[in-house]
Amino acid sequence: MRGNLSCTVLRGERGSNASFPTRFALATTHDADVPIFLRPLDGNSSDKEHLSAAVKEVMKQLREQGPEEQQIAVFDSGGYSEANMKSYNDAKIRWISRVPETSTAAKRALEEEYERWQPLIDGSGDFVARTMDLPQGKERWIIVRPYARLLAAKERMEKMVKKMQEHWEKKLWHLSVRPFSCENDAEVAWKLAMKGMPSWLVATFTLQQEARYQQRGKPKKDALPDKIVWHLVPTVSIDEPQVEAQIKKDACFIIATNMLDEQELSHERVITLYKEQGGVERGFRFLKDPLFLASSVFGKSPERVIALSFIMVLCLLVYRLAEHLLRSQLATTEQTVPNQVNKPTKRPTMRWIFQCFEGIHLLHIRTGSRFQTQILGLQALHQQVLRLLGPTYSQFYFFSP
């Protein structure tokens, strides 16, 4: 069993489920998104510190249940830091994490030019791998460049380039109408104005003299000017290679792991396992859903918030197990059910199945001393789902599979 771990914030407000900030550390399995660990946290606490403690606690419990070589902690960039990675390495925890692009090492890695990019098997992008020797120990970094992100980065960059070019042209036009008493003053003003200009914009200037006379009208041919002033004549252009480099940089993200041996875990498998950690976020979406009605319960004390969080995650556990069972049975029997747009699917959500079961009624009929119970509204789809789930579920509907 592999555990994926994440942490999120549930801010308590008046009328919500808490009177103070509350966080949940939640861990799920990577295959069925089944919750296996929950810990309520102080909403004012540090993500990195509590996420590290939660990772260690989860991995300790998993080691008691299965082989250590099958246990990998997967989390997002919020849990990545030098101190956390060192503590995981010391605790012999195998991990996969996204690297925050704000770190110095990540910036250098993304700015480098790589020649040997490898295509992903599914054709969704390409990647390059390298071994990093960092203060916390050696790590395998996989720089991933999905084509979808590359296209999105290009569109964003084109809009930004146009906007910034117009902005700087306007700013430098205002500078060009200012008179300067000497060339040195003009150059100093130019240097000050250049602060904050993006690296992919190139601004140059020439200096132009202007003679000024105190006497009105057209000066005489041999008249000497009373004063000479200088003007900047700027031009703004786009450095296309720099723009392309920035687009490629923005499209990339880095996945790190302390499992250095590619034979033990391939580069593509590392990428796949990282992407599967989205199951934790799906669990949080379930808990935050307005239909869950958790926000209508007000917890005034930490004990009540903890109790409510336990009930919420218990509901999530039942929901995920039922969903996993139904999907497994559909795959095993090679059956499908209609989705929301009436197309066949083997991976329905339990939320949709629950909606399909709305409108079923239980009718009790009393005739003298005899009682008869009937199920109203049970259709072919309901019977199919009950057969797939098994006799335990079918008996509640007085239906024999």
N, C-alpha and C positions, 0 to 999 in steps of 0.2 A: 504494500500500500504506500503510495506516495502522498505526502501532505502538502497542500498549497496554503500559504498563510498570508493574511493581509490584515490591515487595521483601518478603521474608518471612524468618523466622528458623528455622533448623534447629539446635536445641541438641544438641550431641554429648554422649553419655553413654557410660559403659563398656559395651562390647559393641555400640555403635551405629556409625555410619559415620564418626565422628570423635572424637578425644580432647580436642577443644577446641571452643568455640562457633563455628559456621559459618553464614553467611548466603549466600543466592543472590539476585542481581539477575537477573530473568528478563523478557524482552520477547517478546510474541507478536503475530501479526497479528490484526486485529479480526474478520476474516471466518471464518477456519478455526481460530483459536487455535493456529497453527503457531509453534513457538518460532523466533525469529530472532536472539536475543541471550542470552548467559549470562555472568555474571561472579561467581565466588565472592568473598565479602567476609568480613572479620573480624567474628566474632560480637559483639565488644565495640564496634564502630564505630557511628557515628550514622547512622540511617536517612536523614535529610534530606540529609546531605552526600553520601553515596555514591549515593543515588537521583538526585540532581542530576547527578553525574558520569556515571552510567549513561545518563540521558536524553540528555545531550549527545553521548555516544559513539554511541548508537543512531541519533539523528537525523543525525549526520555520515555514518554508513554508508548510511542510507536516501537521503540527498541524492545519493549517488554512483550510486544505482540507479534513481531515478525522479524525476518532477516534484515540485518542492518544495511546490506547492499541494495535493498529495494526501497530505502527511505531517502527521499530527497526533499528538502524544504525549498519551496519556490515562492518568491515574493517580489514586490515591485521596488522601485528606486527609493521609496520612503524608508526602507529598512537597510539600505546600503550605506555603510560608513567604514572608515578604517578600523575603528574600535570594534564594531559589530563583527566585521569579517574576521578579525583576528580572534575574537572570542569563539566564533563558530569553528574556525580551524583548530583551535586548541581543544575544543570539545569533540573533535572528530565528526562534525556535522557536515554532510554533503549538501551543497546548496546551489541554487541558480537564482540570479537576481539581475534586474535591470540596473545599469549604472547611470546615475544622474549626469546629464550632459554639462552641468555646471562645475564639475570637478576639474582640476587642472589637468590630470592625466587623460580624462575623457576629451577635453578640448584639444589636446595635442594629438590624440589618436584620430579624432575626426578631421583634423586639418591635414593629416598626412595624405599623400597620393599613393594609392594602391593600384598595382598593375594586374594582379592575379585575382580578380573577383570570380567567385564560383556561383553558378545559377542554382537557385532552389529547385528541388525536384518538382514541386507543383507549378513552377513557372511564374510565381508571384513576385519574384525579385531576385536579388543576388546577395552574397555575403563574402566576407573575408575574415579569417581567424588569425589571431596572434597570441603569443604568450607574454604576459606582463609580469615584470618583477617589481612588486609593490611593497611598501613597508609592512603590510599585513601578511605578505607571503605571495607566492606565485599564483596567478589566475589566468584562466583561458578566457580571452575576450573575443566575442563574435560580433562584428560590426555588420548589421543587417540593413539592407537598402531595398525596401519594398517598392515596386513600381507605382503602386497607388499613392504612396506617400511622396514619391518623386514627382508625380504629376500634380498633386496638391501643393507641394512646395513650390513648383514652377509657377502655378497660378497665383499663389500668394506673393511670390517674389516679383512677378510682373506688375501686380497692382502696387506693391510697395515702391518699386523702382520709379514708376510713373509719378506716384504721389511725392516721393522724396525729391525727385528731379525738379518738379514744379515748385516745391517748397524752397529748395536751395537757389533756384533761379530767381525767385522773388526776393529772397533774403539778400542775395548778392546784387540784385538790381538796386535795392535801397542803399547798399554800400557804394555802388558806382556813382550815385548822384551826390555823394558827400565830397566836398573839396578838401584837399590836404595841402598843407603849406610846403611840404617837402616829400621827396620819395621815401625817406625813412619812415615817416609817419604813416604813409599809405601801406607800406609793407608790414608794419607792426599791426595795423588795423586788420589787414588780411589774415595774418597768423591767428589773431584772436577770433576772427569770424569762422575760421576753419575747424574750430573745436566742435566735435560731435558729428562731423561729416562721415557718412558710411564709407567703408574702404572701397566699395564698388562704384563710387562716384569720383570723378576726376575733375578738379577745378583748377583752372589756370587764369592768369591775368596779364595784361600789359598796362603800362603806365602812359597816360596821355596828358600833355600840358594844355593849360588854358590860360590865355592872357586876359587880364581884367583891367579895365580903364574906369577911372572915376567920372570922366566926362561922358555925358549921355550922347547917344547917337553913334554913327559909324566913325571910328577913329581915323585920323589922317594917316596917310601912307607911311610917313616917317616918324609917327608918334611912338614913343616908348611906353610900354605897359606899366601901370602903377604897381601891379602885383602879378606873380605867376603862381597858379595853383595846379595841383595834380589830381587826376581822376583815375580810378581803377576801371579797367575794361575787362570784366570777367567772362569766362566761358565755362559751361558745365557739360561734361560728357559722361558716358557710361562705360565702365570697364567690363566688357562682356565676359572675358575669362573669369574675372572675380565674381560676377553674378552667377555663372555656371558653377563655380566652386562652392558658393554659398548655398545654392539650391541643393547640390549633392550632400552638403554637410547637414542641412536642415532635414533632409529626407532620411537620414540614418539614425539608428539607435543602437545602443550597445547592450549586449547580454553577457554577463560574466558568470563563471562557475569555478569552483576550486577543484573540479574533476578534470585534471589536465590530460588524461589519456583519451585520445579520440577513439581508440578501440573499445574502451569501456563505455563511452557514451559519445556518439557521433555529433558533429556540429549541428546537423539538421534536427537531431533528436533533442538537443538542448533548446533550440529555437521552438520546437513543437511543445515541449514541456512548459516553457515559459508562457507561451500563448494560452495554455490550458488553465493558468492560474486565474483567468477571468471568472471561473466558477465561484470564487469568493465574492466577487462583486455582484454576481447574480443572486447570491444568497442575501447580500445586503439590500438589493433592490426588492427582494421578497419581503424583508423585514420592514422596509420603509414604505411599502405600498400602502396608499390610503385605504384600500379595501381590507387591509389587515386590521384596521381600526385600533392599532396600538396607541396612536396619538390621543385617543379619547380616554385613556386610562392615565390618571395623574399619580405619579409616585413621589411622595413627599420625603421619603427617607431612602438612604442607600440600600437598605435591606429589601424594600419593596421594588426598587429598580432592578436589583439582582434577581429577585423572584420573577418579575415580569420578563426580563431578558431570558431566563431559563425557559419559561413557557413559550416565548416567541421562537427560540431556537429549536425547542422540542417540536413545535408545529412545522418548522422548516425541515427537520429530520424526517418526519412522517411524510411530508410532501415530496421530498427528494427520493425517499425509498419507494414510494408508490410510483413515481415517475420512472425511476430506474427499472422497476419490475415490469411496468407496462411496455417500455421501450425494448427491454430484453425479450419479452414474450413475442412482441411484434417481429423482431429480427429473427428469432428462432423459428417461428411458424411461417415466416415470409408473408405476413399480412400487413395491411395498411388500414388507416382510418382517415376520414376526410378532415382537412384542416379548416381554418376560418374562411378560406375562399373556395372550399369544396374540392380541393385537390388532394390526392392521396399522399400520406406521409407516414413514415415509420418512427418519427421522433416528435410526437405531440407533447405539448406541455400539459401538466396536470391542471393548470389554470383553465385551459380550453376544455379539458375533459369535464372539469367541475361545472363549467358553464353549460356543456351539453346535457348534464344530468339535472339541470334546473327544470322545474315544471313537472317532476314526478311526484305523485301524491299517494298517500297511504289512506285507504278507505276502510273504515270499520263498519260492518253491517251487523245489527242485532235483530234476530228473529226469535222472539220469545226468550228462551234461555240459551239460545245458540248464538255464537259470535263467528262472524266470517270476516276475513281481512283480504283486501284486494290491493294490488299495486296498479295505479293508473298512470298511463303515459310512457310505459316502458317500450322503447322502440328497438329496432334491429341493432342500431349502433350501441345502445346501452347493453344489450345482451352480449354483443361481441366483446365489449370491454370487460364485462363481468366474467365471461369465459376465460379471457386472457389472464385476469387477475387471480382467478382460482375459486374453489368452492367456498372458502372462508368469506369472500366478498359476496358471492352469489346468494348465500343463504339469507342475507339481510333483505333480499328482495324476493324471497320465496321463489327463487329461480334456480332450476337445476341445470348446471353446465353440461 
